[in-house]
């Protein structure tokens, strides 16, 4: 099982992840991605889903037109772990590539 990040480790990791923040009321991180249109948003989700499946670590997310809201937390660990930081890092990279 993945180990929860300490408060210091989480703060340090979030400092390297533009746009990601701690969520109030739960042990999770989140970010809202805004794309040019639905096609770009869906392309991002498709690419991110393939990576998430390979990692066996799946996001909570919601898509409305060009906006994708993502929440990451390692449920079986009860909070934020290195897996969440790794997936957030990949999602930021995918978003940059998707947006060209």
Buried (B, 14 or more C-beta within 10 A) or exposed (E): EBEBBEEEBBEEBBEEBEBBEBBEEEBBBBBEBEBEEEEBBBBBBEBBEEBBEEEEBEBEBEBEEBEBBBBBBBEEBEBBBBBBBBBBBBBBEBBEEBEE
